[in-house]
């Protein structure tokens, strides 16, 4: 007597096979802890914007809960994702490094992943998984989501027209020279060319962004500083002379902003951008201009209130 698989049985068998493949792949892959500098080495070369978040540090400090807002967990799509995938960034994610360009968005995530549940989630969304590499149709037109386990606790995730974009993230084939990254839990490395489009920036920051547009590279970093926080900036200019001019321009813009606020018979408020931007101090070191802005906890609290 012959036996024929029913469609649901065949689908279940495929999911089980993929889950077993993930277990096999995970046993073959390196699962040692990965640092922020090592995460950067996984990224493909090119002019991209890099954003790093030490989610564990933000969670421990209580900032993550404020920035996430109080309504995120109530979103139906978010609740469905949590229920079906078993992944919650608020508790399961430890760090994330993203690379954004015109072609794609790539993410390297470090945390705790239930790979079997993630594969089932991909299948439920009309996706396919082969040897642990999953592809899922995106809600956005001409976009696809892909992910695969780089290691037991590291995921590569891509969003692109290329349905295999997650494969662009991988360990370098040969050992590279150490990459210097900011020690702060949050940092953003921006090619200066991306600062030329300032229309979407908050009011008060556009003039600062225009001043930076001629530089080679801009790095912002946010971290704790005594009883408050501090936003640091490191701008790499093309020449030392450019750095001299940039420092003068940044100081001039800061002074001008303070005068504009005073003209309106107002005072800089440490709980909003007016207080942050008018408190900036700058210095030049060869081709670099270093800036620092103190940020009070009330400003962070205000961001959380805005998210709710």
C-alpha positions, 0 to 999 in steps of 0.5 A: 500500500503506497502512502502519499504525503499530505501538503501540511505533512510535507510542509512540517517535514520541510520545517523539521529538516531546516531546523535540523540543518540549523543545529548542524550548522550551528555546531560547525560555526564559531560561537565565541563572544564577538566585540564591536570592533569584530562586528565592524570587520564583518561589514562589506567595504564601501561608503555606508552609515554604521550605527552601533547600539550596545543594547545590554548597556542601554538595558542595564542603565534603564535607557532602553525602556525609555527610548522604546516608548510605552506603546511598542509592545501594544502594536499588533504586528509586534506582538504577533512577531514576539508570539511566533518567532520567540524573539524580543529585542528588549530581553534577547538582544545584546548588541546590534551593528547596522550598515545602511546604503542606497542599495541595502540595509545590513544588520549584525545582531548579537543575542539569544536566538531560538533558531527553530522558532525563527525558521517556523516564523519565516515559513509562516510568512511565506519564506523559505529556509535552506541550511539555516539561510532564510528568505522572507518577502518584505511588506515593502515592494521590491524588497526581501528580508534574509537572515542566517546564523553567523554563530550560535549567538550572532545573526546576519540580517539583510533587507534589500532587493537582493534576497540573499543580502544577509550573505554579504555579512561574514567573518573576514577570510584573513585576519585584519588590522584592529579596527578602532571604534568608540568605547561608548555604548551608542555610536554613529559613523557617517560618510560626510556625503550623506550629510548634504541632504539635511531636509529631514534633520531636526530644526536647529541641527541643519546648519551644523550638518551643512558645516560638516558636509565637506569633511571625510568622515564624521563619528558621533558617540553617546555615553554616560559622563558622571551624573549625565550623558555626553555626545561626542563628535570626531570629524576627520577633515581633508587637511589641518587647515580645513579643521581650523576653519571647521572649528571656528565655524562650529563655535560661531554657529553655537554662539549664533544659536545662543543669540537667536534664543536670547533674541526671542527672550528665551533661555536654552532648555537642557531638556530639549535641543536648544540646551544641548546645542548651545552647550557644545565645546570644540577643539582641533587636533591636527585634521580632527575636530572634536566636539562635546555636548553635555546631555542632561537626563531630562533630555533622555526622559523627554525622548522617552515621553515623545516615543509614548 
